[in-house]
Amino acid sequence: MIQTCQLDNGIRVILEPVDYTEVVSIGFWQLHGSRDENKSERGYSHFLEHMLFKGTSKRTVYQIASEVERVGGFLNAFTEKELTCLYCTLPGEHRSLAIEILSDMITNSILNKEEIEKEKLVIINEINSIEDNPDEKGHEFYLEQMWKDHPLSRRITGKISQIRQITRCELMDFFKERYNSLNIVITASGKLIPDEMLNLLQKKLPNGRSSNFHADRTPPVRHLSWKLIRDKFQQIHIYSGICYSIPGIIKQYFKELVFSTLFGESMSSRLFQRLRDNEGLCYTIYTFRTYYSDTALWTIYANTLPESVPKFLNALNKELKRCLLEPPDKREVENAKSQIKGNLTLAREDMENRMKRLMRQYILTGQVLEYKESLHLLEEVLPEDIYEVIERIIKPNNFNLLVYGSRKLKSLNCTGYNF
């Protein structure tokens, strides 16, 4: 059974014991990301995430890595627009080691000046790799066109010029301000004993740094855009989507999940079958959902040849229109629900996935569901619920479009959908 509680120092903890596994995955989440940086801090969240691996007052860089790897586990981390996560997955019998090292990294990192200078080169290489990746670069342009200079449109890594200017003093101030008990949520799934875990966390994370930092967020304003950007790449990458209000209740989340699954999140979806398999207009096509604290984003992505763009956009227009004229029937809805149920079953075997799911649900809706509760809500989704989702979000004047890539494409010859 999933347990949610709070340590004496204010840190929130969500634990999910799983009795049939020998693995545990533990995540230390910070309730801030690149969105929450001011003008002089661009790239700090991501840079600091890297620096947490570069030595503490107790451990060297090598010791941080080797102590986990010698028992067959691994450490990793990632930075998002609104969250930063440091996590460890390893055999459950070594869960105390994971807590010891994760706690050490977020409380005792020394941010060595020489390591900072070396890591600048690593981050600059990472930024350059994005410049060579049309998928990621196109997505950045897509967000910039939709939200202009809003913090959600900024790249998580920051720019090269901003990375070069980072100093140890400023980074340490950022670290002390952001990494405190008021901003931490810990999730864990797998082989664990809740009382034991809470006692360990209580010992390793004493009442320490606390600040008044609070993520003061302003919702983005959407700017309607239908744009072509040419670049050095051969293919064309297409991003088309809408932003809308976040699902305030968990039931709404499952309705949107079923709709997006049957429309574009699999090979059997409407988009893949019509535009890829039936008409051969693209190589890749799918939809994906992105949820933030104050807005949601639903996006269609595809890549295609320059000469196929007019036919592709026309076919996509028709498929969006068909959503309204021929909404999904009971069979489509049931197939999508069955697919999601199967995905949930497979995901249950992955403790890292389960650990992350605890946080995703908590941060989106303020609650975490047991597996059976999720299945129950999924089973409650009916065709009429999908009609409601379609009528709410599938409107021609709701969509942005970015067409990005080859210089061979001279113009779009259209300025919006017309269904």
N, C-alpha and C positions, 0 to 999 in steps of 0.2 A: 504493500500500500504506500502511495506517495505521501510524504510528510513535509509540511512547510512550517518552519519555525524561525526564531530570531535569536541570535547569540546575545550575550549581555552587552557586547559592544555595538549592537545595532545591525550587524551583518545578517542579511536574510539568507536562509539555507533551505534548499529543496532537495529531498533525498528520495530515491526510488530503489529500494532493495529488489534484486532479481535473484531468486533462489536457484535457478538452473544454470547459472554461468560462473565461470572462474575469473571473470574480467571485471574491472571497475574503471569507469571514466569519470574524472573530476574536473569541473570547470570553475575557474574564478573569473567572474564577469564584472567589468566596470561599466557603469551606466553613463558612458559618454563615448564619443567617437569624433570623427573628423568634422562633423556638423557643429560641434560645440567648441571649436577653436576660434579665438579672435584673430584679427588681421595679422598680428605679430607671431601667431602660433601655428600657422599653416603647416601641416605635416607632422606636428609634434606627437599626436596620438599614435600614429603608425611608427614613427621613429622610436618612441619610448617602448613600444611593444618589442621591437628588435633589441633594444638595450637591456631589457630585463634578463636576457640570456647571457649577458656579458660580464657576469661576476657580481657577487654580493660580499658583504663583510665576513661571511662565513665560507663561501665557496668561490673557486676560480671558475672561469668559463668552462674548462675541461671537466671539472667536478660536477657542475650542473648537468652536463650531458651524460657523463659516464655513470653517475650513480643511478640514473633511471634506466639507461640502456643495459647495464650489467644484469638487470633482472628481467630483460626482455620488453621493457616498456618504452614509451616515447613521449616527449614533450612537444607541444606546438602552440601556436598562437595566431590570432588574426585580428585585424581592425576593420570595423565597418563604419558607416556614417553615424550610427548612434550607440554602438557597443564596441567594447574591446574585450577579447577573451584570451585567457591563458589556461591551457588545459593539459592534463596528463592521463594517458590510458596505459594500464599495466595489469599484471596479475593481481587479483584481489587481495591476496595475502600480503602484498606490499603497499596497501593503501595508506598506511601511516607514513611511508617514505614519500609518496606523492604529496600528501598534505604538508609535510615538512619542507619539501623543496619549493612547492608553489607558494607557500607562506613566506619563505625566505626571499623569494624573488620579488614579491610585491611589497615587502616591508624593508628589506636590507640591501637592495641594489645600490651599488656605489656610483654608477654612471661614470666610469673611468674616462678621463679626457682623451687618452690615446685611443681607447676603444670607440669613442664617439667619432673621432676623425676617420678611423677605418670603416666604421659603419656607414658614414656618409657616402663612401664609394659604393658600398653594397646597395644602398637605397637608390643612388643615381643610376646604377646598372638596372635596377628593377624598373625605374621610371622609363629608361630607354627601351626596355623590353616591351613595355606597354605601347610605346611609339611605333614599334614594329609589329604590333598585333592589331589588325584592323577591327576585330570584334570588340575589343576593349576600348580602343580609341573612338570608334563609332558610337559606342554607348555613352561615352563621355560627352560627345557632341550632342547627342540626343537629349541628355539631361540639361545641358547648357541652353539648348534652344527652347526647351519647355519651361525651365525655371530661371533662366538668365543667371544673375549673380547670387542667387540664394545659396546658403551654405550646403544644401543638399545636392547642388549641381557641381560642387567642387570635387576634384580628385582626392581620394583618400591619402595618397602618398605626399601631397604637396608638390610644388614645382622644384626643379633643380636649384634655381636661384635661392629659394626659401630654405632648402636643405643645407646649402653651403653656409648659411648664416646662423645655424643653430649653435648655441654655446652651452657649455656644461651648466653654468649658473642658471640660465633661463630654463633649461630642461629639468634641472633639479627642482626649481620652484614649481614647474608644471607637475612634476611627479608628486611632490608633497601635497599639492592642492587637490589633485584629482584622485589619487590612490588612498582613499580613506574609507572608514567603515560605513559612512553614509552612502557611498556610491558602489558598494560591493554586493553582489548576489552570488552565492555558491550553489552549483547544482552537481549532483552525482547520481550515477546509475550503475547498477551491477552488484557485485559481491561486496556487500557492506552491512554493517550493523549500525542502525541509526544512532543509538545512544553512544556507542563507541566513537562514531564519526563526530558527533557534536562535542564530545569531551576533547577529542584531539584538536578540533578547530578552535575550541575555547582556549586551549593552552597555547596554540601556535599563533593565534591572532588576538593578542591582548588589546585592551583599550589603548589605542595609540593615536596616530595622526587623525585629526578631525578638522574639517574646514567648513566654511559656509558655501562652498561651491555648489551651484545648482544649474543644471542645463536649462537656460532660458531660451526657449525655442519659439520662433514665429513661423506659422504655416506658410508654405510656398504659394505663390500666386502663379497659376498656369498662364503661359503666353502661347497662344495658338500659333503654330509654325508648321510650314510645309516646305521643306528645304532640301536642296541638293548641295553636297560638299564633295568636291573632287579631290583625289589624292593619288598616290603612286601605285596603289594596289590594283590588281587585275579584276577582281570580282567587285560586285556591288553588294553592300550590306544595308539591309532595310530594317528600320525600327519604326514601328507605328503603335501608338498606345494612348491611354487616357490616365489621368489621375482623378481620384474620387475620394469620398470620405472613408476612413478606415472602418472595418466591421466592428461596431461597438459591442456586439455580443458574439459568443463563440458559434451560435447557430448560423449566423450570417457568414462566418468564415467557411463553414462546411458547404454552404450553398455556392459560394464563389469558387471553392475548390472543385466541386463537381462540374460546374459550368466550364471552367478553364481546362479541366482534364478532357472533357468530351470534345471541346472545340479545338484545342491545340497542344496539349501536353503529352501526346503519345503518337506512335506511328499509326494507330487506328483512329486518331482524331479526324474531325472534319477537314481541318486545314491541311494536314499531311496527306490525307487520301485524295483530296481534290487537286491541290496545287502541286504536290510532288508526284504522287503515284499516277493520278489520272491525266494530268496535263504536262508533267515534266518541266515545270517552270522554275524550279529551284533545287538546290541540293539539300539545304537545311531549312526547316521551318518549324517553329514552335512558339508557344506562349509561355510567359512566366509572370508571377505575381511578386510584388515587392511591398512590404508593409513597413511604414514608419510610425512614429508616435502620433502624428497628426495628419497623415495622408497615406493613400494607397496608390500603387501604380500597377497597371495591367498592360503588358507589352507583347506585341507580336514581333518576332525576329525572323529574318530569312536572309539567305545570300543567294545571289543569282548572277547571270551574265548581263552585261550592259544592254545587249539587244533584247533581252527578255523583260526588262523593267516595265514597259508599257503594258504588255500582256499580263504580267504578274500583278500590277496594281489594279488592273481591270478585274482580274479573277478574284483578287482579295476583296474588292468592293462588292462583287456579286456574292461572295461567301458571307460577308458581314450582313448583307441585305437578306440572305437566306435565313440567317438567324431569326430575323423578325417575321419573315413570311412563312418559314417552315421551322418553327422552334423544335428543339429536341423532343422526341417522343419518349414514352415510358421505357422502351427497349434501350435507347441511347443512354438515358439517365441511369438505368439499372446496370448497364455495362460499365459505365464510368464509376459507379459506386463499388462494383465488384473489383475493378482495377485498383481503386484507392484502398480497399480493404486488403487486397493482396500486398500492396506496397507497405501498408502498415504492419502486416505480419512479417514481411521480410525485414523491415526496419527494426523490429523488436529484437532481432538477433544481434544488432550492432549497438554496443553499449555507448559508444561515442555519439551515435545518432540519437539515442534515447536521452543522453545527458543534454545535448543541444536542444532537443525538443522541449524539455522541461522549461528552459529559459524562453524559447520562442513563444510558447503558449502563455507563459506568465507575463511577459513584457507586452504582449498584444492584448490580452483580455483580463489580466489580473488573476487568472486561475489556471490550474493544471489538471488535466483530465486523465483518469485511468484509461487503459486501453479499451475496456468494455464500454466506458462512457463515450469515448470517441466513436466507437462502432454504432452505438445507439443513436447519436446525433446524425451520423452519416446515413443510417437507415431511414431516418425521418425526412430526408430530403426528397421532395416530390417534383414531378415535372412542372407544376405551377410555380414552385420556388425558383426554378431555372428561368421560367418566363419573366418573373419579377426582376431577376438579375439582368437579363438581356434588355428589358425595357428601361432599366435604370441607367445602364452604362453604354449600350450599343446605339450611339447617336452620331451621325456623320460630323456634326460640328464639335464633337468631344475629342476627336482624334488629332494627335500630332503625327508628323511623319518626318523622318530623316532618311535620306538616301545618300549613302556614303561609299566612296571608292573610286573606281576607274575614271580616268579623264576622258575615256571614250564616250561617256554619256554626256551629251551637251545640254539637255534640258529635261524637265519632268513632263511638260505638256499637260499638267493638271494641277489644280490648287486645292483639292480636297475630295473626299468621298461624296457621292451623290445619291446614296440609297435613301 
